[in-house]
Amino acid sequence: MTRKTLFNLLPYAVFGLIFFTGLRPIVLGAAQRALLATGLWGAKAPPAPAAAAPTTPAVAAAWQPAELGLATLEGRPLEARRLRGKAVFVNLWATWCPPCRAEMPGIEALYERVDTSKVAFLMISLDEKPAKARDFIRRQGFRFPVYVPTRALPAVFATESIPTTIILAPDGQVAARYEGMADYNTPAFRAALEKLAGD
């Protein structure tokens, strides 16, 4: 094989390496993170509590913190009392999802900047094996709390795509819902989230 032939085959080899190995979500996630950095995918700020669109009674009734079946990556059940009276940032994600990976550094930055005594974070991994999520979070150095479902999630969290982010007001009503990747670490979003959480 000549050097020119090898050079011509190189792009195919690189594509094959990325596509058919575990590098695919990493490479795509990094590319999508670069797109988020342009600022074109900033999440629209959630509305203030008075302007929040009410949910239907059926959906509102489905959201009961005490019935939320979540456990930490170490297997400890979520204590529902930690959510009471707080705005809740819920993010449904998985390690195999490149857009999920892309938005996570922004979510981590948001987590570091908001008052977590008023805003709770539920990063819900939908990975089949919690160990994959645990290893990923550890490698990335993320500090936000990550949970796995221990039973079917309430209807208010139902989605057909990830990442999906749901912002809940302190009364449990859905204040905002985002499907697809977004940058949540913007001044407008942080201010609106803290306003939603109240004083």
N, CA, C and O of each residue as an XYZ file, in Angstrom:
796
protein
N       0.842     -1.175      0.000
C       0.000      0.000      0.000
C       0.893      1.245      0.000
O       1.859      1.336      0.757
N       0.551      2.178     -0.847
C       1.372      3.387     -0.947
C       1.008      4.373      0.162
O      -0.034      4.262      0.807
N       1.902      5.340      0.358
C       1.664      6.374      1.368
C       0.421      7.190      1.017
O      -0.338      7.581      1.904
N       0.214      7.447     -0.277
C      -0.955      8.221     -0.714
C      -2.249      7.464     -0.403
O      -3.226      8.067      0.041
N      -2.261      6.160     -0.630
C      -3.443      5.347     -0.333
C      -3.737      5.376      1.161
O      -4.887      5.526      1.575
N      -2.687      5.230      1.967
C      -2.863      5.285      3.417
C      -3.413      6.640      3.844
O      -4.291      6.712      4.704
N      -2.908      7.702      3.256
C      -3.377      9.047      3.582
C      -4.852      9.207      3.223
O      -5.613      9.828      3.965
N      -5.255      8.638      2.070
C      -6.653      8.723      1.636
C      -7.584      7.913      2.538
O      -8.757      8.253      2.695
N      -7.059      6.849      3.125
C      -7.872      6.006      4.006
C      -7.965      6.556      5.430
O      -8.826      6.131      6.201
N      -7.098      7.485      5.780
C      -7.039      8.011      7.140
C      -8.375      8.594      7.628
O      -8.790      8.287      8.746
N      -9.065      9.428      6.822
C     -10.355      9.952      7.303
C     -11.371      8.850      7.619
O     -12.138      8.966      8.575
N     -11.374      7.787      6.821
C     -12.292      6.674      7.070
C     -11.928      5.937      8.348
O     -12.804      5.508      9.098
N     -10.633      5.793      8.592
C     -10.182      5.129      9.815
C     -10.562      5.946     11.042
O     -11.013      5.396     12.047
N     -10.379      7.260     10.957
C     -10.739      8.130     12.078
C     -12.245      8.096     12.302
O     -12.698      7.987     13.441
N     -13.027      8.189     11.222
C     -14.481      8.120     11.337
C     -14.906      6.794     11.971
O     -15.757      6.774     12.861
N     -14.318      5.696     11.516
C     -14.647      4.382     12.070
C     -14.301      4.292     13.540
O     -15.071      3.740     14.327
N     -13.146      4.830     13.924
C     -12.716      4.806     15.318
C     -13.700      5.561     16.197
O     -14.051      5.101     17.284
N     -14.144      6.720     15.727
C     -15.074      7.534     16.510
C     -16.459      6.901     16.539
O     -17.072      6.802     17.602
N     -16.955      6.477     15.391
C     -18.329      6.009     15.290
C     -18.551      4.650     15.948
O     -19.597      4.420     16.553
N     -17.586      3.760     15.836
C     -17.800      2.395     16.311
C     -17.165      2.109     17.665
O     -17.096      0.953     18.082
N     -16.711      3.125     18.342
C     -16.158      2.932     19.685
C     -16.882      3.847     20.658
O     -17.805      4.563     20.271
N     -16.469      3.827     21.911
C     -17.058      4.682     22.934
C     -16.716      6.149     22.764
O     -17.167      6.980     23.553
N     -15.927      6.489     21.749
C     -15.558      7.898     21.548
C     -16.674      8.725     20.931
O     -16.648      9.953     21.011
N     -17.652      8.073     20.320
C     -18.710      8.804     19.611
C     -19.414      9.834     20.495
O     -19.452     11.006     20.121
N     -19.983      9.452     21.668
C     -20.661     10.472     22.472
C     -19.715     11.556     22.991
O     -20.126     12.700     23.186
N     -18.462     11.199     23.211
C     -17.488     12.176     23.703
C     -17.198     13.226     22.637
O     -17.232     14.425     22.914
N     -16.914     12.775     21.419
C     -16.581     13.698     20.330
C     -17.789     14.548     19.949
O     -17.668     15.763     19.798
N     -18.954     13.916     19.793
C     -20.158     14.672     19.440
C     -20.552     15.644     20.556
O     -20.974     16.769     20.288
N     -20.411     15.201     21.804
C     -20.720     16.077     22.931
C     -19.822     17.303     22.953
O     -20.285     18.412     23.221
N     -18.537     17.108     22.673
C     -17.599     18.237     22.639
C     -17.956     19.200     21.509
O     -17.880     20.417     21.682
N     -18.343     18.663     20.359
C     -18.723     19.521     19.238
C     -19.989     20.309     19.577
O     -20.088     21.495     19.263
N     -20.943     19.658     20.209
C     -22.180     20.344     20.570
C     -21.945     21.350     21.692
O     -22.618     22.379     21.757
N     -20.991     21.055     22.577
C     -20.631     22.021     23.626
C     -20.068     23.292     22.989
O     -20.340     24.400     23.451
N     -19.280     23.121     21.922
C     -18.747     24.284     21.209
C     -19.887     25.103     20.609
O     -19.828     26.333     20.610
N     -20.922     24.439     20.099
C     -22.085     25.158     19.575
C     -22.811     25.924     20.682
O     -23.247     27.056     20.473
N     -22.939     25.303     21.861
C     -23.588     25.991     22.981
C     -22.817     27.251     23.373
O     -23.405     28.252     23.783
N     -21.499     27.183     23.241
C     -20.651     28.321     23.624
C     -20.908     29.550     22.754
O     -20.528     30.658     23.130
N     -21.543     29.372     21.605
C     -21.851     30.526     20.749
C     -22.953     31.392     21.343
O     -23.118     32.547     20.950
N     -23.711     30.837     22.293
C     -24.801     31.586     22.910
C     -26.113     31.492     22.166
O     -27.104     32.086     22.591
N     -26.148     30.760     21.065
C     -27.378     30.654     20.273
C     -28.408     29.711     20.889
O     -29.580     29.745     20.515
N     -27.980     28.872     21.826
C     -28.879     27.901     22.446
C     -29.150     28.221     23.905
O     -29.356     27.305     24.701
N     -29.156     29.481     24.276
C     -29.452     29.858     25.653
C     -30.911     29.566     25.966
O     -31.802     29.867     25.172
N     -31.144     28.972     27.140
C     -32.515     28.647     27.531
C     -33.281     29.917     27.856
O     -32.748     30.822     28.498
N     -34.516     29.985     27.420
C     -35.378     31.103     27.766
C     -35.640     31.042     29.265
O     -35.902     29.970     29.811
N     -35.569     32.179     29.922
C     -35.744     32.218     31.374
C     -37.140     31.759     31.761
O     -38.115     32.103     31.093
N     -37.245     30.972     32.851
C     -38.585     30.566     33.294
C     -39.357     31.781     33.791
O     -38.755     32.715     34.320
N     -40.678     31.787     33.632
C     -41.467     32.944     34.066
C     -41.530     33.039     35.585
O     -41.300     32.058     36.293
N     -41.842     34.224     36.069
C     -42.033     34.432     37.508
C     -43.245     33.616     37.961
O     -44.096     33.286     37.135
N     -43.346     33.283     39.247
C     -44.446     32.425     39.714
C     -45.831     32.899     39.305
O     -46.671     32.076     38.943
N     -46.098     34.204     39.351
C     -47.431     34.695     39.017
C     -47.761     34.481     37.550
O     -48.928     34.340     37.183
N     -46.715     34.456     36.696
C     -46.946     34.319     35.258
C     -46.785     32.887     34.777
O     -46.997     32.605     33.598
N     -46.413     31.980     35.669
C     -46.183     30.599     35.263
C     -47.481     29.979     34.767
O     -48.538     30.142     35.377
N     -47.382     29.271     33.660
C     -48.571     28.628     33.103
C     -48.985     27.469     33.994
O     -48.151     26.617     34.298
N     -50.238     27.404     34.425
C     -50.667     26.305     35.281
C     -50.692     24.994     34.506
O     -50.952     24.967     33.303
N     -50.421     23.924     35.214
C     -50.504     22.611     34.582
C     -51.936     22.109     34.711
O     -52.739     22.663     35.461
N     -52.236     21.065     33.976
C     -53.570     20.487     34.104
C     -53.669     19.797     35.456
O     -52.644     19.386     35.999
N     -54.871     19.654     36.024
C     -54.993     18.990     37.323
C     -54.388     17.595     37.334
O     -53.808     17.186     38.340
N     -54.512     16.853     36.228
C     -53.969     15.493     36.192
C     -52.457     15.497     36.333
O     -51.894     14.677     37.058
N     -51.794     16.428     35.636
C     -50.338     16.497     35.719
C     -49.915     17.014     37.082
O     -48.966     16.502     37.677
N     -50.625     18.044     37.590
C     -50.280     18.603     38.893
C     -50.401     17.529     39.966
O     -49.569     17.454     40.870
N     -51.434     16.698     39.868
C     -51.631     15.655     40.871
C     -50.547     14.582     40.783
O     -50.254     13.912     41.773
N     -49.946     14.418     39.591
C     -48.936     13.376     39.424
C     -47.629     13.737     40.127
O     -46.834     12.854     40.446
N     -47.403     15.028     40.371
C     -46.148     15.442     40.988
C     -46.311     15.506     42.499
O     -46.819     16.488     43.038
N     -45.884     14.473     43.162
C     -45.884     14.415     44.613
C     -44.468     14.046     45.054
O     -44.044     12.907     44.856
N     -43.726     14.991     45.651
C     -42.340     14.686     46.020
C     -42.195     13.399     46.823
O     -41.223     12.666     46.646
N     -43.147     13.119     47.701
C     -43.042     11.920     48.544
C     -43.103     10.635     47.717
O     -42.611      9.593     48.152
N     -43.706     10.706     46.526
C     -43.853      9.512     45.700
C     -42.768      9.386     44.639
O     -42.768      8.432     43.861
N     -41.854     10.334     44.606
C     -40.810     10.316     43.579
C     -39.793      9.236     43.919
O     -39.098      9.325     44.931
N     -39.710      8.223     43.077
C     -38.804      7.107     43.326
C     -37.432      7.341     42.731
O     -37.169      6.940     41.598
N     -36.554      7.990     43.485
C     -35.195      8.237     43.033
C     -34.211      7.813     44.106
O     -34.494      7.883     45.302
N     -33.046      7.369     43.648
C     -31.963      7.026     44.575
C     -30.673      7.653     44.064
O     -30.509      7.865     42.862
N     -29.762      7.946     44.980
C     -28.459      8.474     44.581
C     -27.685      7.388     43.850
O     -28.105      6.231     43.832
N     -26.579      7.745     43.259
C     -25.747      6.760     42.562
C     -25.146      5.752     43.530
O     -24.656      4.700     43.120
N     -25.187      6.083     44.821
C     -24.710      5.140     45.844
C     -25.857      4.292     46.394
O     -25.639      3.435     47.251
N     -27.087      4.528     45.901
C     -28.229      3.697     46.293
C     -29.069      4.248     47.434
O     -30.002      3.576     47.874
N     -28.771      5.458     47.936
C     -29.578      6.027     49.017
C     -30.818      6.701     48.433
O     -30.709      7.433     47.449
N     -32.008      6.465     49.026
C     -33.224      7.087     48.493
C     -33.202      8.604     48.678
O     -32.668      9.121     49.660
N     -33.795      9.301     47.713
C     -33.933     10.749     47.812
C     -34.901     11.081     48.936
O     -35.977     10.491     49.028
N     -34.524     12.014     49.781
C     -35.412     12.473     50.852
C     -36.283     13.590     50.293
O     -35.784     14.667     49.969
N     -37.578     13.336     50.179
C     -38.509     14.290     49.558
C     -38.524     15.626     50.288
O     -38.798     16.657     49.673
N     -38.238     15.631     51.582
C     -38.267     16.881     52.339
C     -37.243     17.879     51.818
O     -37.394     19.083     52.024
N     -36.197     17.393     51.141
C     -35.182     18.290     50.590
C     -35.713     19.139     49.443
O     -35.084     20.126     49.061
N     -36.863     18.767     48.892
C     -37.445     19.497     47.761
C     -38.520     20.488     48.179
O     -38.832     21.414     47.431
N     -39.087     20.306     49.362
C     -40.232     21.116     49.772
C     -39.857     22.588     49.888
O     -38.851     22.948     50.497
N     -40.698     23.429     49.285
C     -40.506     24.864     49.365
C     -39.418     25.412     48.457
O     -39.078     26.592     48.543
N     -38.872     24.577     47.596
C     -37.801     25.016     46.703
C     -38.264     24.969     45.251
O     -39.152     24.197     44.891
N     -37.650     25.801     44.432
C     -37.760     25.600     42.991
C     -36.892     24.380     42.679
O     -35.869     24.171     43.331
N     -37.282     23.584     41.704
C     -36.542     22.349     41.396
C     -36.138     22.343     39.929
O     -36.973     22.505     39.039
N     -34.847     22.155     39.692
C     -34.278     22.045     38.347
C     -34.111     20.553     38.087
O     -33.258     19.906     38.695
N     -34.921     20.007     37.188
C     -34.892     18.576     36.872
C     -34.298     18.402     35.474
O     -34.741     19.043     34.521
N     -33.294     17.531     35.361
C     -32.690     17.279     34.051
C     -32.627     15.773     33.833
O     -32.049     15.043     34.638
N     -33.230     15.314     32.733
C     -33.202     13.899     32.351
C     -32.120     13.723     31.299
O     -32.134     14.404     30.274
N     -31.181     12.812     31.543
C     -30.004     12.680     30.686
C     -29.494     11.241     30.710
O     -29.995     10.402     31.459
N     -28.488     10.972     29.875
C     -27.804      9.672     29.874
C     -26.397      9.866     29.330
O     -26.144     10.808     28.578
N     -25.485      8.985     29.703
C     -24.093      9.118     29.267
C     -23.937      8.911     27.771
O     -23.003      9.442     27.171
N     -24.844      8.142     27.150
C     -24.732      7.861     25.713
C     -25.310      8.977     24.854
O     -25.308      8.870     23.628
N     -25.808     10.050     25.476
C     -26.483     11.139     24.776
C     -25.537     12.333     24.610
O     -25.293     13.044     25.585
N     -24.990     12.580     23.396
C     -24.061     13.705     23.209
C     -24.620     15.072     23.603
O     -23.898     15.843     24.237
N     -25.881     15.419     23.259
C     -26.374     16.727     23.696
C     -26.452     16.855     25.224
O     -26.277     17.943     25.773
N     -26.717     15.734     25.899
C     -26.735     15.752     27.367
C     -25.350     16.112     27.895
O     -25.211     16.954     28.783
N     -24.338     15.469     27.343
C     -22.960     15.753     27.744
C     -22.606     17.213     27.461
O     -21.903     17.856     28.241
N     -23.105     17.726     26.332
C     -22.760     19.082     25.920
C     -23.266     20.128     26.906
O     -22.576     21.112     27.171
N     -24.468     19.927     27.452
C     -25.031     20.951     28.323
C     -24.621     20.813     29.788
O     -24.869     21.716     30.587
N     -23.998     19.694     30.147
C     -23.690     19.464     31.558
C     -22.699     20.462     32.182
O     -22.909     20.859     33.328
N     -21.647     20.881     31.498
C     -20.770     21.879     32.136
C     -21.521     23.167     32.482
O     -21.233     23.788     33.505
N     -22.465     23.572     31.658
C     -23.267     24.754     31.963
C     -24.179     24.530     33.153
O     -24.381     25.436     33.963
N     -24.736     23.324     33.267
C     -25.592     23.006     34.411
C     -24.757     22.990     35.685
O     -25.201     23.473     36.727
N     -23.553     22.439     35.605
C     -22.662     22.440     36.769
C     -22.346     23.878     37.199
O     -22.355     24.187     38.391
N     -22.069     24.746     36.233
C     -21.775     26.148     36.556
C     -22.997     26.815     37.191
O     -22.858     27.596     38.131
N     -24.200     26.507     36.677
C     -25.427     27.040     37.265
C     -25.572     26.554     38.700
O     -25.887     27.338     39.596
N     -25.344     25.272     38.916
C     -25.439     24.673     40.252
C     -24.496     25.373     41.232
O     -24.855     25.614     42.384
N     -23.302     25.692     40.769
C     -22.313     26.349     41.626
C     -22.709     27.786     41.959
O     -22.278     28.319     42.981
N     -23.523     28.422     41.112
C     -23.818     29.849     41.281
C     -25.138     30.161     41.984
O     -25.288     31.247     42.544
N     -26.097     29.233     41.968
C     -27.390     29.544     42.587
C     -27.395     29.135     44.056
O     -26.561     28.349     44.504
N     -28.348     29.684     44.785
C     -28.514     29.372     46.204
C     -29.240     28.039     46.322
O     -30.452     27.974     46.112
N     -28.516     26.980     46.655
C     -29.127     25.644     46.703
C     -30.000     25.435     47.942
O     -30.587     24.366     48.113
N     -30.087     26.448     48.804
C     -31.069     26.353     49.889
C     -32.450     26.737     49.365
O     -33.458     26.501     50.031
N     -32.495     27.340     48.151
C     -33.762     27.738     47.543
C     -34.058     26.989     46.244
O     -35.209     26.909     45.815
N     -33.013     26.442     45.624
C     -33.171     25.719     44.360
C     -32.565     24.328     44.508
O     -31.385     24.191     44.829
N     -33.374     23.296     44.272
C     -32.888     21.913     44.324
C     -32.598     21.439     42.901
O     -33.263     21.852     41.951
N     -31.603     20.573     42.769
C     -31.246     20.001     41.470
C     -31.494     18.501     41.500
O     -31.067     17.808     42.423
N     -32.188     18.009     40.482
C     -32.401     16.577     40.292
C     -31.863     16.220     38.910
O     -32.568     16.360     37.910
N     -30.641     15.767     38.856
C     -30.050     15.304     37.609
C     -30.350     13.809     37.543
O     -29.734     13.018     38.256
N     -31.288     13.425     36.695
C     -31.779     12.046     36.672
C     -31.168     11.288     35.503
O     -31.478     11.553     34.341
N     -30.296     10.341     35.829
C     -29.653      9.528     34.807
C     -30.602      8.424     34.347
O     -31.189      7.712     35.162
N     -30.741      8.295     33.032
C     -31.571      7.238     32.464
C     -30.727      6.091     31.914
O     -31.215      5.263     31.145
N     -29.451      6.051     32.316
C     -28.587      4.945     31.917
C     -29.113      3.644     32.521
O     -29.610      3.634     33.647
N     -29.000      2.545     31.766
C     -29.441      1.255     32.287
C     -28.579      0.811     33.464
O     -29.064      0.164     34.392
N     -27.299      1.164     33.416
C     -26.380      0.786     34.495
C     -25.924      2.041     35.229
O     -25.176      2.843     34.670
N     -26.365      2.227     36.480
C     -25.968      3.415     37.239
C     -24.453      3.589     37.341
O     -23.970      4.713     37.480
N     -23.704      2.497     37.273
C     -22.244      2.596     37.368
C     -21.671      3.440     36.233
O     -20.677      4.139     36.429
N     -22.277      3.386     35.057
C     -21.804      4.203     33.933
C     -21.956      5.682     34.258
O     -21.048      6.476     34.012
N     -23.108      6.047     34.812
C     -23.339      7.441     35.194
C     -22.371      7.854     36.301
O     -21.807      8.948     36.263
N     -22.182      6.979     37.283
C     -21.279      7.286     38.400
C     -19.851      7.518     37.908
O     -19.191      8.466     38.333
N     -19.378      6.653     37.013
C     -18.019      6.802     36.477
C     -17.888      8.085     35.666
O     -16.882      8.787     35.769
N     -18.902      8.395     34.860
C     -18.876      9.604     34.042
C     -18.830     10.856     34.922
O     -18.015     11.750     34.691
N     -19.697     10.918     35.921
C     -19.761     12.081     36.814
C     -18.438     12.247     37.557
O     -17.950     13.365     37.722
N     -17.871     11.152     37.995
C     -16.586     11.204     38.716
C     -15.473     11.706     37.801
O     -14.676     12.555     38.200
N     -15.415     11.182     36.568
C     -14.374     11.619     35.624
C     -14.484     13.100     35.292
O     -13.473     13.789     35.156
N     -15.714     13.587     35.163
C     -15.924     14.986     34.800
C     -15.768     15.930     35.995
O     -15.595     17.135     35.813
N     -15.827     15.393     37.200
C     -15.700     16.231     38.392
C     -16.943     17.047     38.704
O     -16.852     18.065     39.390
N     -18.110     16.621     38.214
C     -19.347     17.340     38.490
C     -19.754     17.127     39.945
O     -19.559     16.048     40.506
N     -20.323     18.173     40.549
C     -20.710     18.095     41.956
C     -22.223     18.140     42.159
O     -22.699     17.925     43.274
N     -22.995     18.419     41.087
C     -24.448     18.442     41.264
C     -24.948     17.047     41.624
O     -24.319     16.053     41.262
N     -26.080     16.963     42.337
C     -26.590     15.650     42.752
C     -27.200     14.874     41.592
O     -27.983     15.416     40.811
N     -26.837     13.616     41.490
C     -27.315     12.749     40.412
C     -28.117     11.608     41.020
O     -27.731     11.029     42.036
N     -29.235     11.296     40.384
C     -30.128     10.250     40.867
C     -30.469      9.290     39.733
O     -30.302      9.606     38.555
N     -30.950      8.112     40.118
C     -31.469      7.136     39.154
C     -32.878      6.757     39.595
O     -33.150      6.687     40.793
N     -33.779      6.511     38.640
C     -35.141      6.112     39.013
C     -35.151      4.721     39.642
O     -34.438      3.818     39.203
N     -35.968      4.568     40.669
C     -36.169      3.244     41.266
C     -37.526      2.679     40.880
O     -37.831      1.521     41.164
N     -38.335      3.500     40.234
C     -39.635      3.079     39.678
C     -40.011      4.089     38.606
O     -39.256      5.025     38.342
N     -41.157      3.910     37.996
C     -41.588      4.824     36.926
C     -41.667      6.249     37.456
O     -42.150      6.494     38.561
N     -41.180      7.184     36.641
C     -41.215      8.586     37.033
C     -42.633      9.141     36.919
O     -43.432      8.631     36.133
N     -42.957     10.182     37.694
C     -44.295     10.788     37.586
C     -44.553     11.295     36.167
O     -43.618     11.583     35.420
N     -45.816     11.399     35.812
C     -46.211     11.810     34.459
C     -45.635     13.161     34.073
O     -45.370     13.406     32.896
N     -45.439     14.039     35.043
C     -44.926     15.370     34.740
C     -43.516     15.308     34.148
O     -43.088     16.248     33.478
N     -42.790     14.211     34.387
C     -41.441     14.053     33.859
C     -41.396     13.272     32.550
O     -40.317     13.044     32.004
N     -42.547     12.864     32.046
C     -42.587     12.051     30.826
C     -42.009     12.827     29.644
O     -42.307     14.006     29.452
N     -41.182     12.149     28.863
C     -40.587     12.765     27.686
C     -40.227     11.672     26.688
O     -40.017     10.517     27.059
N     -40.161     12.052     25.427
C     -39.749     11.108     24.390
C     -38.341     11.382     23.912
O     -37.832     10.668     23.049
N     -37.695     12.412     24.462
C     -36.333     12.720     24.045
C     -35.541     13.274     25.222
O     -36.097     13.836     26.165
N     -34.234     13.099     25.138
C     -33.353     13.694     26.131
C     -32.246     14.433     25.403
O     -31.905     14.073     24.276
N     -31.684     15.446     26.014
C     -31.983     15.915     27.356
C     -33.321     16.652     27.412
O     -33.725     17.324     26.462
N     -33.982     16.508     28.534
C     -35.179     17.277     28.841
C     -34.985     17.892     30.212
O     -34.565     17.219     31.154
N     -35.292     19.172     30.316
C     -35.180     19.881     31.587
C     -36.533     20.457     31.944
O     -37.206     21.067     31.114
N     -36.922     20.253     33.193
C     -38.203     20.734     33.701
C     -37.917     21.591     34.924
O     -37.199     21.174     35.832
N     -38.482     22.791     34.941
C     -38.319     23.682     36.087
C     -39.640     23.693     36.849
O     -40.688     24.025     36.297
N     -39.572     23.328     38.116
C     -40.757     23.288     38.961
C     -40.724     24.444     39.950
O     -39.693     24.712     40.568
N     -41.847     25.121     40.097
C     -41.981     26.175     41.094
C     -42.047     25.517     42.482
O     -42.278     24.312     42.582
N     -41.846     26.297     43.546
C     -41.912     25.716     44.891
C     -43.225     25.009     45.207
O     -43.249     24.118     46.056
N     -44.330     25.388     44.537
C     -45.607     24.707     44.781
C     -45.760     23.433     43.956
O     -46.805     22.785     44.010
N     -44.722     23.066     43.186
C     -44.767     21.837     42.402
C     -45.281     22.011     40.992
O     -45.262     21.060     40.211
N     -45.743     23.210     40.642
C     -46.245     23.450     39.296
C     -45.082     23.575     38.311
O     -44.004     24.052     38.666
N     -45.315     23.142     37.072
C     -44.286     23.263     36.039
C     -44.216     24.721     35.591
O     -45.188     25.274     35.076
N     -43.045     25.335     35.797
C     -42.847     26.720     35.378
C     -42.288     26.789     33.965
O     -42.574     27.730     33.225
N     -41.490     25.793     33.589
C     -40.890     25.781     32.250
C     -40.458     24.362     31.912
O     -40.199     23.544     32.794
N     -40.389     24.095     30.617
C     -39.971     22.780     30.119
C     -39.138     23.000     28.866
O     -39.522     23.761     27.978
N     -37.995     22.329     28.801
C     -37.080     22.467     27.663
C     -36.719     21.077     27.157
O     -36.275     20.230     27.932
N     -36.906     20.838     25.867
C     -36.494     19.566     25.268
C     -35.368     19.861     24.297
O     -35.500     20.726     23.431
N     -34.273     19.155     24.434
C     -33.087     19.428     23.645
C     -32.070     20.175     24.480
O     -32.368     20.642     25.579
N     -30.858     20.285     23.941
C     -29.785     20.907     24.717
C     -29.962     22.416     24.770
O     -30.504     23.039     23.856
N     -29.484     22.980     25.874
C     -29.537     24.431     26.057
C     -28.459     24.834     27.042
O     -27.945     24.010     27.799
N     -28.126     26.113     27.021
C     -27.193     26.656     28.000
C     -28.016     27.343     29.078
O     -28.642     28.372     28.822
N     -28.019     26.783     30.279
C     -28.800     27.334     31.386
C     -27.996     28.313     32.233
O     -28.563     29.024     33.063
N     -26.705     28.357     32.035
C     -25.862     29.220     32.851
C     -25.746     30.611     32.234
O     -24.665     31.044     31.833
N     -26.878     31.294     32.168
C     -26.887     32.665     31.662
C     -27.392     33.570     32.791
O     -28.152     33.114     33.646
N     -26.987     34.832     32.808
C     -27.464     35.733     33.866
C     -28.989     35.805     33.932
O     -29.559     35.810     35.023
N     -29.652     35.859     32.782
C     -31.114     35.971     32.769
C     -31.761     34.716     33.349
O     -32.716     34.811     34.119
N     -31.245     33.537     32.982
C     -31.833     32.298     33.484
C     -31.603     32.171     34.986
O     -32.517     31.812     35.729
N     -30.381     32.465     35.435
C     -30.085     32.378     36.878
C     -30.991     33.314     37.670
O     -31.547     32.922     38.696
N     -31.140     34.547     37.199
C     -31.973     35.524     37.915
C     -33.421     35.060     37.971
O     -34.068     35.178     39.012
N     -33.937     34.534     36.866
C     -35.323     34.081     36.825
C     -35.526     32.867     37.725
O     -36.559     32.750     38.385
N     -34.556     31.971     37.755
C     -34.662     30.779     38.599
C     -34.686     31.176     40.078
O     -35.470     30.641     40.862
N     -33.825     32.109     40.443
C     -33.807     32.545     41.847
C     -35.073     33.321     42.203
O     -35.565     33.222     43.327
N     -35.603     34.092     41.252
C     -36.859     34.795     41.494
C     -38.004     33.805     41.667
O     -38.867     33.987     42.526
N     -38.009     32.753     40.846
C     -39.015     31.704     40.952
C     -38.954     31.041     42.323
O     -39.984     30.700     42.906
N     -37.723     30.860     42.834
C     -37.536     30.217     44.134
C     -38.055     31.091     45.265
O     -38.386     30.580     46.335
N     -38.130     32.389     45.051
C     -38.654     33.297     46.075
C     -37.571     33.731     47.050
O     -36.429     33.275     46.982
N     -37.950     34.618     47.955
C     -36.994     35.176     48.931
C     -36.981     34.373     50.214
O     -36.239     34.701     51.139
